[in-house]
Amino acid sequence: MAISTETKENWKEDKLNLHNAISSLQKGMSDYKSERKSEWKSFKSKFNDDINKIEKSLKTLSALHKKK
């Protein structure tokens, strides 16, 4: 059974579209990963600063409590 030329062309076009879609998804995942890393670093830095502030506040409260 021979495949018509039109069917072959449609198959090639569909294959190309699928390949482009997969490439686009791969690029999007790479971009997402790199963006998320920078967001994570920013979050981690802010979180650590907040924890340090809380720790200092607790030390101050503890010192004030001991004085009384």
Biopython code that builds the backbone (N, CA, C, O; Angstrom):
import numpy as np
from Bio.PDB.StructureBuilder import StructureBuilder

atoms = [
    (1, "MET", "N", (0.855, -1.181, 0.000)),
    (1, "MET", "CA", (0.000, 0.000, 0.000)),
    (1, "MET", "C", (0.896, 1.238, 0.000)),
    (1, "MET", "O", (1.716, 1.418, 0.901)),
    (2, "ALA", "N", (0.742, 2.056, -0.974)),
    (2, "ALA", "CA", (1.560, 3.252, -1.115)),
    (2, "ALA", "C", (0.923, 4.419, -0.363)),
    (2, "ALA", "O", (-0.295, 4.590, -0.337)),
    (3, "ILE", "N", (1.789, 5.197, 0.236)),
    (3, "ILE", "CA", (1.315, 6.397, 0.947)),
    (3, "ILE", "C", (1.336, 7.549, -0.043)),
    (3, "ILE", "O", (2.329, 7.764, -0.738)),
    (4, "SER", "N", (0.259, 8.271, -0.102)),
    (4, "SER", "CA", (0.170, 9.372, -1.066)),
    (4, "SER", "C", (1.164, 10.476, -0.691)),
    (4, "SER", "O", (1.571, 10.614, 0.463)),
    (5, "THR", "N", (1.529, 11.236, -1.688)),
    (5, "THR", "CA", (2.466, 12.341, -1.494)),
    (5, "THR", "C", (1.909, 13.356, -0.509)),
    (5, "THR", "O", (2.639, 13.898, 0.321)),
    (6, "GLU", "N", (0.604, 13.608, -0.609)),
    (6, "GLU", "CA", (-0.034, 14.566, 0.295)),
    (6, "GLU", "C", (0.069, 14.097, 1.743)),
    (6, "GLU", "O", (0.343, 14.898, 2.637)),
    (7, "THR", "N", (-0.151, 12.804, 1.979)),
    (7, "THR", "CA", (-0.062, 12.246, 3.324)),
    (7, "THR", "C", (1.368, 12.351, 3.846)),
    (7, "THR", "O", (1.584, 12.671, 5.015)),
    (8, "LYS", "N", (2.345, 12.082, 2.977)),
    (8, "LYS", "CA", (3.742, 12.206, 3.377)),
    (8, "LYS", "C", (4.076, 13.638, 3.766)),
    (8, "LYS", "O", (4.759, 13.873, 4.763)),
    (9, "GLU", "N", (3.591, 14.596, 2.978)),
    (9, "GLU", "CA", (3.843, 16.005, 3.271)),
    (9, "GLU", "C", (3.173, 16.413, 4.581)),
    (9, "GLU", "O", (3.763, 17.133, 5.387)),
    (10, "ASN", "N", (1.944, 15.954, 4.791)),
    (10, "ASN", "CA", (1.254, 16.257, 6.045)),
    (10, "ASN", "C", (2.004, 15.671, 7.235)),
    (10, "ASN", "O", (2.131, 16.306, 8.282)),
    (11, "TRP", "N", (2.503, 14.438, 7.053)),
    (11, "TRP", "CA", (3.247, 13.786, 8.122)),
    (11, "TRP", "C", (4.527, 14.547, 8.439)),
    (11, "TRP", "O", (4.877, 14.729, 9.605)),
    (12, "LYS", "N", (5.237, 14.998, 7.378)),
    (12, "LYS", "CA", (6.462, 15.777, 7.582)),
    (12, "LYS", "C", (6.159, 17.093, 8.303)),
    (12, "LYS", "O", (6.898, 17.511, 9.194)),
    (13, "GLU", "N", (5.065, 17.734, 7.904)),
    (13, "GLU", "CA", (4.675, 18.990, 8.539)),
    (13, "GLU", "C", (4.304, 18.766, 10.009)),
    (13, "GLU", "O", (4.707, 19.537, 10.879)),
    (14, "ASP", "N", (3.536, 17.711, 10.278)),
    (14, "ASP", "CA", (3.164, 17.394, 11.663)),
    (14, "ASP", "C", (4.394, 17.060, 12.498)),
    (14, "ASP", "O", (4.503, 17.465, 13.656)),
    (15, "LYS", "N", (5.313, 16.321, 11.898)),
    (15, "LYS", "CA", (6.546, 15.959, 12.600)),
    (15, "LYS", "C", (7.354, 17.215, 12.925)),
    (15, "LYS", "O", (7.882, 17.346, 14.029)),
    (16, "LEU", "N", (7.450, 18.127, 11.977)),
    (16, "LEU", "CA", (8.166, 19.381, 12.197)),
    (16, "LEU", "C", (7.488, 20.211, 13.288)),
    (16, "LEU", "O", (8.157, 20.764, 14.161)),
    (17, "ASN", "N", (6.156, 20.295, 13.232)),
    (17, "ASN", "CA", (5.423, 21.040, 14.267)),
    (17, "ASN", "C", (5.639, 20.424, 15.646)),
    (17, "ASN", "O", (5.813, 21.145, 16.629)),
    (18, "LEU", "N", (5.628, 19.114, 15.720)),
    (18, "LEU", "CA", (5.858, 18.429, 16.987)),
    (18, "LEU", "C", (7.272, 18.700, 17.487)),
    (18, "LEU", "O", (7.480, 18.973, 18.669)),
    (19, "HIS", "N", (8.228, 18.622, 16.590)),
    (19, "HIS", "CA", (9.621, 18.892, 16.961)),
    (19, "HIS", "C", (9.757, 20.319, 17.489)),
    (19, "HIS", "O", (10.415, 20.542, 18.505)),
    (20, "ASN", "N", (9.143, 21.283, 16.809)),
    (20, "ASN", "CA", (9.203, 22.678, 17.251)),
    (20, "ASN", "C", (8.540, 22.863, 18.616)),
    (20, "ASN", "O", (9.037, 23.606, 19.463)),
    (21, "ALA", "N", (7.414, 22.179, 18.820)),
    (21, "ALA", "CA", (6.724, 22.275, 20.102)),
    (21, "ALA", "C", (7.581, 21.702, 21.229)),
    (21, "ALA", "O", (7.653, 22.281, 22.313)),
    (22, "ILE", "N", (8.230, 20.567, 20.974)),
    (22, "ILE", "CA", (9.100, 19.959, 21.987)),
    (22, "ILE", "C", (10.292, 20.869, 22.279)),
    (22, "ILE", "O", (10.665, 21.050, 23.438)),
    (23, "SER", "N", (10.878, 21.430, 21.252)),
    (23, "SER", "CA", (12.008, 22.350, 21.436)),
    (23, "SER", "C", (11.593, 23.562, 22.253)),
    (23, "SER", "O", (12.327, 24.018, 23.130)),
    (24, "SER", "N", (10.415, 24.074, 21.956)),
    (24, "SER", "CA", (9.903, 25.224, 22.695)),
    (24, "SER", "C", (9.687, 24.880, 24.171)),
    (24, "SER", "O", (10.016, 25.673, 25.053)),
    (25, "LEU", "N", (9.138, 23.704, 24.429)),
    (25, "LEU", "CA", (8.941, 23.271, 25.816)),
    (25, "LEU", "C", (10.272, 23.097, 26.542)),
    (25, "LEU", "O", (10.400, 23.479, 27.705)),
    (26, "GLN", "N", (11.253, 22.527, 25.866)),
    (26, "GLN", "CA", (12.568, 22.351, 26.474)),
    (26, "GLN", "C", (13.200, 23.694, 26.811)),
    (26, "GLN", "O", (13.791, 23.852, 27.880)),
    (27, "LYS", "N", (13.082, 24.655, 25.914)),
    (27, "LYS", "CA", (13.624, 25.987, 26.166)),
    (27, "LYS", "C", (12.892, 26.630, 27.337)),
    (27, "LYS", "O", (13.511, 27.257, 28.197)),
    (28, "GLY", "N", (11.572, 26.470, 27.365)),
    (28, "GLY", "CA", (10.792, 27.028, 28.465)),
    (28, "GLY", "C", (11.190, 26.435, 29.803)),
    (28, "GLY", "O", (11.271, 27.153, 30.800)),
    (29, "MET", "N", (11.441, 25.130, 29.837)),
    (29, "MET", "CA", (11.859, 24.488, 31.085)),
    (29, "MET", "C", (13.227, 25.001, 31.521)),
    (29, "MET", "O", (13.452, 25.236, 32.708)),
    (30, "SER", "N", (14.133, 25.173, 30.577)),
    (30, "SER", "CA", (15.464, 25.699, 30.910)),
    (30, "SER", "C", (15.354, 27.111, 31.475)),
    (30, "SER", "O", (15.988, 27.442, 32.477)),
    (31, "ASP", "N", (14.543, 27.935, 30.822)),
    (31, "ASP", "CA", (14.337, 29.306, 31.301)),
    (31, "ASP", "C", (13.713, 29.291, 32.680)),
    (31, "ASP", "O", (14.126, 30.054, 33.553)),
    (32, "TYR", "N", (12.727, 28.438, 32.891)),
    (32, "TYR", "CA", (12.049, 28.352, 34.178)),
    (32, "TYR", "C", (13.028, 27.948, 35.273)),
    (32, "TYR", "O", (13.035, 28.528, 36.359)),
    (33, "LYS", "N", (13.852, 26.950, 34.977)),
    (33, "LYS", "CA", (14.826, 26.492, 35.967)),
    (33, "LYS", "C", (15.788, 27.607, 36.331)),
    (33, "LYS", "O", (16.068, 27.814, 37.511)),
    (34, "SER", "N", (16.299, 28.329, 35.346)),
    (34, "SER", "CA", (17.256, 29.396, 35.644)),
    (34, "SER", "C", (16.576, 30.550, 36.376)),
    (34, "SER", "O", (17.175, 31.148, 37.271)),
    (35, "GLU", "N", (15.332, 30.872, 36.010)),
    (35, "GLU", "CA", (14.607, 31.937, 36.708)),
    (35, "GLU", "C", (14.306, 31.532, 38.143)),
    (35, "GLU", "O", (14.447, 32.336, 39.064)),
    (36, "ARG", "N", (13.895, 30.295, 38.328)),
    (36, "ARG", "CA", (13.555, 29.825, 39.665)),
    (36, "ARG", "C", (14.780, 29.835, 40.573)),
    (36, "ARG", "O", (14.666, 30.113, 41.766)),
    (37, "LYS", "N", (15.956, 29.532, 40.010)),
    (37, "LYS", "CA", (17.173, 29.562, 40.822)),
    (37, "LYS", "C", (17.428, 30.962, 41.324)),
    (37, "LYS", "O", (17.760, 31.143, 42.496)),
    (38, "SER", "N", (17.282, 31.957, 40.473)),
    (38, "SER", "CA", (17.525, 33.327, 40.908)),
    (38, "SER", "C", (16.473, 33.753, 41.926)),
    (38, "SER", "O", (16.787, 34.465, 42.880)),
    (39, "GLU", "N", (15.228, 33.324, 41.733)),
    (39, "GLU", "CA", (14.189, 33.633, 42.711)),
    (39, "GLU", "C", (14.483, 32.929, 44.027)),
    (39, "GLU", "O", (14.257, 33.490, 45.099)),
    (40, "TRP", "N", (14.988, 31.699, 43.950)),
    (40, "TRP", "CA", (15.314, 30.941, 45.155)),
    (40, "TRP", "C", (16.436, 31.638, 45.921)),
    (40, "TRP", "O", (16.365, 31.752, 47.145)),
    (41, "LYS", "N", (17.457, 32.098, 45.230)),
    (41, "LYS", "CA", (18.561, 32.790, 45.894)),
    (41, "LYS", "C", (18.060, 34.044, 46.587)),
    (41, "LYS", "O", (18.454, 34.332, 47.717)),
    (42, "SER", "N", (17.199, 34.788, 45.920)),
    (42, "SER", "CA", (16.624, 35.996, 46.506)),
    (42, "SER", "C", (15.782, 35.647, 47.734)),
    (42, "SER", "O", (15.897, 36.287, 48.779)),
    (43, "PHE", "N", (14.936, 34.623, 47.596)),
    (43, "PHE", "CA", (14.105, 34.185, 48.718)),
    (43, "PHE", "C", (14.973, 33.731, 49.886)),
    (43, "PHE", "O", (14.722, 34.105, 51.032)),
    (44, "LYS", "N", (15.983, 32.935, 49.600)),
    (44, "LYS", "CA", (16.856, 32.392, 50.642)),
    (44, "LYS", "C", (17.575, 33.524, 51.378)),
    (44, "LYS", "O", (17.690, 33.497, 52.603)),
    (45, "SER", "N", (18.052, 34.503, 50.641)),
    (45, "SER", "CA", (18.736, 35.640, 51.241)),
    (45, "SER", "C", (17.797, 36.424, 52.157)),
    (45, "SER", "O", (18.154, 36.758, 53.286)),
    (46, "LYS", "N", (16.597, 36.712, 51.662)),
    (46, "LYS", "CA", (15.618, 37.451, 52.468)),
    (46, "LYS", "C", (15.201, 36.630, 53.687)),
    (46, "LYS", "O", (15.063, 37.170, 54.785)),
    (47, "PHE", "N", (15.002, 35.337, 53.495)),
    (47, "PHE", "CA", (14.617, 34.460, 54.596)),
    (47, "PHE", "C", (15.699, 34.452, 55.680)),
    (47, "PHE", "O", (15.395, 34.561, 56.867)),
    (48, "ASN", "N", (16.960, 34.322, 55.265)),
    (48, "ASN", "CA", (18.056, 34.325, 56.236)),
    (48, "ASN", "C", (18.146, 35.649, 56.982)),
    (48, "ASN", "O", (18.405, 35.662, 58.186)),
    (49, "ASP", "N", (17.938, 36.755, 56.290)),
    (49, "ASP", "CA", (17.935, 38.066, 56.950)),
    (49, "ASP", "C", (16.808, 38.147, 57.978)),
    (49, "ASP", "O", (17.009, 38.631, 59.092)),
    (50, "ASP", "N", (15.635, 37.675, 57.601)),
    (50, "ASP", "CA", (14.497, 37.694, 58.519)),
    (50, "ASP", "C", (14.756, 36.819, 59.746)),
    (50, "ASP", "O", (14.425, 37.203, 60.868)),
    (51, "ILE", "N", (15.346, 35.647, 59.528)),
    (51, "ILE", "CA", (15.668, 34.756, 60.645)),
    (51, "ILE", "C", (16.691, 35.411, 61.570)),
    (51, "ILE", "O", (16.578, 35.306, 62.791)),
    (52, "ASN", "N", (17.675, 36.077, 61.003)),
    (52, "ASN", "CA", (18.669, 36.774, 61.832)),
    (52, "ASN", "C", (18.018, 37.867, 62.669)),
    (52, "ASN", "O", (18.364, 38.034, 63.838)),
    (53, "LYS", "N", (17.083, 38.612, 62.090)),
    (53, "LYS", "CA", (16.372, 39.653, 62.837)),
    (53, "LYS", "C", (15.554, 39.043, 63.970)),
    (53, "LYS", "O", (15.536, 39.568, 65.084)),
    (54, "ILE", "N", (14.883, 37.946, 63.684)),
    (54, "ILE", "CA", (14.078, 37.269, 64.709)),
    (54, "ILE", "C", (14.987, 36.763, 65.826)),
    (54, "ILE", "O", (14.658, 36.887, 67.006)),
    (55, "GLU", "N", (16.128, 36.197, 65.451)),
    (55, "GLU", "CA", (17.077, 35.689, 66.446)),
    (55, "GLU", "C", (17.571, 36.816, 67.349)),
    (55, "GLU", "O", (17.631, 36.647, 68.567)),
    (56, "LYS", "N", (17.924, 37.957, 66.773)),
    (56, "LYS", "CA", (18.377, 39.104, 67.566)),
    (56, "LYS", "C", (17.270, 39.594, 68.487)),
    (56, "LYS", "O", (17.521, 39.926, 69.645)),
    (57, "SER", "N", (16.042, 39.638, 67.971)),
    (57, "SER", "CA", (14.917, 40.080, 68.798)),
    (57, "SER", "C", (14.690, 39.129, 69.967)),
    (57, "SER", "O", (14.445, 39.567, 71.091)),
    (58, "LEU", "N", (14.770, 37.842, 69.704)),
    (58, "LEU", "CA", (14.588, 36.863, 70.777)),
    (58, "LEU", "C", (15.694, 36.970, 71.816)),
    (58, "LEU", "O", (15.428, 36.843, 73.011)),
    (59, "LYS", "N", (16.924, 37.200, 71.387)),
    (59, "LYS", "CA", (18.037, 37.383, 72.322)),
    (59, "LYS", "C", (17.804, 38.629, 73.177)),
    (59, "LYS", "O", (18.031, 38.615, 74.386)),
    (60, "THR", "N", (17.354, 39.691, 72.541)),
    (60, "THR", "CA", (17.090, 40.937, 73.272)),
    (60, "THR", "C", (15.973, 40.726, 74.287)),
    (60, "THR", "O", (16.095, 41.151, 75.435)),
    (61, "LEU", "N", (14.883, 40.071, 73.876)),
    (61, "LEU", "CA", (13.779, 39.788, 74.786)),
    (61, "LEU", "C", (14.233, 38.876, 75.930)),
    (61, "LEU", "O", (13.836, 39.069, 77.080)),
    (62, "SER", "N", (15.042, 37.913, 75.615)),
    (62, "SER", "CA", (15.549, 37.004, 76.630)),
    (62, "SER", "C", (16.437, 37.766, 77.623)),
    (62, "SER", "O", (16.345, 37.540, 78.830)),
    (63, "ALA", "N", (17.274, 38.644, 77.138)),
    (63, "ALA", "CA", (18.140, 39.443, 78.017)),
    (63, "ALA", "C", (17.312, 40.370, 78.887)),
    (63, "ALA", "O", (17.601, 40.536, 80.072)),
    (64, "LEU", "N", (16.281, 40.978, 78.306)),
    (64, "LEU", "CA", (15.409, 41.868, 79.090)),
    (64, "LEU", "C", (14.652, 41.082, 80.140)),
    (64, "LEU", "O", (14.472, 41.572, 81.254)),
    (65, "HIS", "N", (14.213, 39.908, 79.828)),
    (65, "HIS", "CA", (13.465, 39.059, 80.754)),
    (65, "HIS", "C", (14.353, 38.638, 81.932)),
    (65, "HIS", "O", (13.888, 38.594, 83.071)),
    (66, "LYS", "N", (15.604, 38.334, 81.667)),
    (66, "LYS", "CA", (16.526, 37.924, 82.712)),
    (66, "LYS", "C", (16.836, 39.071, 83.671)),
    (66, "LYS", "O", (17.068, 38.838, 84.857)),
    (67, "LYS", "N", (16.841, 40.305, 83.169)),
    (67, "LYS", "CA", (17.126, 41.461, 84.014)),
    (67, "LYS", "C", (16.012, 41.707, 85.018)),
    (67, "LYS", "O", (16.268, 42.236, 86.099)),
    (68, "LYS", "N", (14.789, 41.336, 84.686)),
    (68, "LYS", "CA", (13.648, 41.637, 85.557)),
    (68, "LYS", "C", (13.518, 40.658, 86.647)),
    (68, "LYS", "O", (12.609, 40.766, 87.470)),
]
sb = StructureBuilder()
sb.init_structure("model")
sb.init_model(0)
sb.init_chain("A")
sb.init_seg("    ")
for serial, (resi, resn, name, xyz) in enumerate(atoms, 1):
    if name == "N":
        sb.init_residue(resn, " ", resi, " ")
    sb.init_atom(name, np.array(xyz, "f"), 0.0, 1.0, " ", f" {name:<3s}", serial, name[0])
structure = sb.get_structure()
